[in-house]
């Protein structure tokens, strides 16, 4: 499964979006656009991504740009996986 598909799955599960997450694309805006994706949800999503991908996200890596779109979040995960 591609990273972006797993990221969409994590978003769907943690934000309880159901099938809505299946329709997300790389350009789908997240923070400020998906009502369920607020500042508290960021922590939940980061924790779920850490568990799913076996990565660790430092506090100073949590920036608005990372959570701007599904694609930017998937790119961030890819970078963590290759570093």
Backbone as a ProteinNet text record, in pm:
[ID]
protein_1_A
[PRIMARY]
XXXXXXXXXXXXXXXXXXXXXXXXXXXXXXXXXXXXXXXXXXXXXXXXXXXXXXXXXXXXXXXXXXXXXXXXXXXXXXXXXXX
[TERTIARY]
85.9	0	89.8	56.3	133.6	117.3	220.5	218.4	95.9	64.8	-49.5	-179	-193	-314.1	-321.1	-206.1	-203.8	-231.1	-179.6	-206.6	-355.9	-417.6	-562.7	-638.3	-591.2	-654.8	-642.2	-524.2	-503.1	-595.3	-603.7	-691.7	-836.3	-878.6	-1016.8	-1049.3	-955.3	-978	-971.3	-868.4	-850	-950.6	-991.7	-1088.4	-1231.7	-1247.3	-1378.1	-1452.7	-1382.6	-1438.7	-1512.3	-1497.1	-1561.4	-1512.3	-1603.8	-1569.4	-1524.2	-1546.9	-1502.5	-1353.7	-1273.5	-1128.4	-1088.4	-1169.8	-1139.3	-1135.4	-1211.4	-1217	-1108.1	-1023.8	-915.6	-811.1	-753.6	-643	-524.3	-412.3	-294.9	-325.9	-415.7	-447	-551.7	-611.4	-716.4	-658.3	-717.6	-673.2	-719.8	-636	-667.6	-693.5	-586.5	-599.9	-676.3	-789.4	-873.2	-978.8	-969.3	-1066.2	-1153.8	-1095.6	-1170.9	-1207.2	-1335.6	-1382.2	-1329.9	-1318.1	-1272.9	-1122.8	-1049.9	-904.6	-867.4	-874.9	-840.4	-707.8	-668.9	-539	-528.8	-637.6	-635.8	-621.7	-682.4	-674.9	-534.2	-457.7	-320.1	-241.2	-254.9	-183.2	-224.2	-351.9	-402.6	-351.5	-352.1	-304.8	-154.9	-78.9	66.2	94.7	26.2	45	11	-98.6	-139.3	-37.3	16.6	118.5	246.1	284	402.3	385.8	268.8	242.6	235.9	168.7	150.3	281.9	364	485.3	612.9	602.9	721.6	818.7	762.8	844.5	828.1	913.8	901.6	901.4	802	787.5	824	924.3	965.2	861.5	847.9	752.7	778.2	906.7	937.4	915	879.4	847.6	699.8	621.2	476.8	450.2	440.4	418.4	294.5	232.3	110.3	131.4	250.3	276.7	267.9	307	301.9	158	67.3	-72.8	-161.4	-101.8	-178.4	-266	-208.6	-282	-248.5	-325.5	-296.6	-159.4	-128.4	0.3	117.7	104.1	214.7	236.5	129.4	142	207.7	167.8	228.9	376.5	410	550.3	631.7	574.7	642.4	670.5	570.2	588.2	696.4	692.8	796.3	935.1	948.8	1079.2	1125.2	1031.3	1065.2	1107.4	1044.6	1075.6	1212.7	1256.2	1383.6	1498.7	1471.7	1581.6	1634.5
-118.3	0	123.7	221.2	344.3	426.3	503.8	586.4	676.6	739.7	832.4	759.9	635.8	559.4	525.2	493.2	464.4	590.5	704.3	832.2	861.5	841.1	862.4	769.2	645.9	550.6	595.3	642	692.8	812	903.7	1019.7	975.9	882.8	835	771.1	691.1	621.2	715.7	798.9	882.6	996.5	1046.6	1156.3	1106.8	975.7	912.4	970.7	973	1030.7	929.2	803.4	700.2	704.8	687.4	682.4	817.7	924.4	1056.7	1058.3	992.2	991.7	921.4	827.9	757.6	853.5	960.2	1058	1163.5	1157.9	1255.6	1233.5	1343.2	1338.1	1411	1414.2	1484.6	1631.2	1690.1	1832.7	1864.1	1762.3	1785.5	1862	1976.2	2058.7	1995.7	2007.2	1947.7	2052.5	2103.1	2194	2318.9	2342.7	2457.4	2427.4	2311.8	2277	2157.9	2061.8	1946.7	1978.7	1992.7	2038.4	1952.4	1822.7	1731.8	1745.5	1810.6	1820	1951.3	1951.7	2070.1	2046.6	2139.1	2128.1	2004.3	1963.4	1842.7	1717.8	1720.2	1606.1	1587.6	1696	1686	1587.8	1598.8	1510.5	1365.1	1341.7	1207	1150.9	1231.9	1188.5	1159.5	1246.8	1225.4	1093.7	1069.3	945	823.8	831.8	720.3	697.8	805.5	792.6	730.1	771.3	714.2	563.1	522.9	381.2	303.8	358.9	289.8	270.9	375.8	374.3	348.9	341.2	319.2	436.2	557.1	678.9	754.8	853.6	942.1	1085.6	1162.6	1301.6	1390.7	1472.9	1569.8	1682.1	1741	1850.7	1965.4	1997.3	2110.5	2079.3	1955.5	1919.1	1938.2	1962.3	1979.3	2124.2	2144.8	2278.3	2276.7	2390.7	2400.7	2352	2375.7	2336.5	2185.2	2110.2	1964.3	1917.4	1986.6	1945.8	2026.9	2093.2	2175.7	2090	1983	1894.8	1749.7	1661.1	1518.3	1489.2	1552.2	1531.9	1579.4	1694.5	1744.7	1655	1598.6	1506.7	1375.5	1325.3	1203.5	1226.3	1342.7	1376.4	1378	1433.4	1437.6	1295.4	1209.3	1070.7	1003	1025.1	967.6	1012.7	1140.8	1193.5	1127	1105.9	1040	895.1	830.3	690.9	674.1	776.1	764.6	826.4	888.4	951.4	862.8
0	0	0	-81.9	-91.1	36.7	66.9	188.1	189.9	77.4	76.7	109.6	61.9	93.2	241.5	299.9	444.1	525.6	479.8	547.4	542.2	427.6	415.7	509.6	521.1	610.5	756.6	795.2	930.8	956.5	861.7	877.1	893.5	809.8	816.7	950.1	999.4	1125.9	1245.7	1251.9	1370.8	1377.6	1262.6	1261.1	1245.7	1237.4	1220	1100.7	986.5	864.6	779	810.3	730.3	586.8	493.2	351.3	295.6	367.7	318.1	287.5	370.8	352.3	223.1	175.2	50.7	-67.9	-59.6	-167.5	-160.9	-59.6	-46.5	-155.7	-203.1	-298.1	-235.9	-307	-256.1	-228.8	-306.7	-295.3	-189.6	-130.6	-30.7	87.6	115.1	227.1	357.6	459.4	588.5	695.4	755.8	870.2	828.1	891.1	859.1	754.5	687.8	584.1	624.2	693.3	743.6	888.3	912.8	1044.7	1159.1	1136.1	1241.1	1271	1181.2	1194.2	1261.5	1395.1	1472.2	1544	1628.7	1695.9	1784.8	1844.3	1927.1	1839.4	1722.6	1632	1577.7	1567.3	1518.5	1605.2	1734.2	1826.4	1803.9	1788.6	1766.2	1634	1530.1	1398	1402.9	1467.1	1477.4	1550.3	1659.6	1734.6	1648	1574.7	1488.1	1376.3	1319.7	1214.9	1270.7	1391.2	1454.9	1472.6	1518.5	1540.9	1410	1310.6	1182.6	1108.9	1106.9	1026.1	1105.5	1237.9	1319.1	1313.9	1309.2	1304.3	1435.2	1454.4	1570.3	1520.4	1562.7	1521.6	1639.8	1620.2	1723	1730.7	1848	1865.8	1769.6	1744.1	1656.1	1508.2	1475.6	1337.8	1306.5	1408	1388.9	1350.1	1219.3	1163.5	1075.5	1060.4	980.3	837.5	780.5	642.1	624.4	726.3	719.9	706.3	772.5	776.3	682.5	585.4	492	400.9	346.8	255.7	285.4	227.3	240.6	180.8	67.4	1.9	86.1	150.6	232.6	354.5	408.4	520.9	475.5	359.2	305.3	274	220	192	320.3	425.7	554.9	605.3	595.6	640	556	424.7	337.1	378	411.2	454.3	583.7	675.7	801.9	778.2	683.8	654.3	588.9	515.9	443.6	518.8	634.1	708.5	818.4
[MASK]
+++++++++++++++++++++++++++++++++++++++++++++++++++++++++++++++++++++++++++++++++++

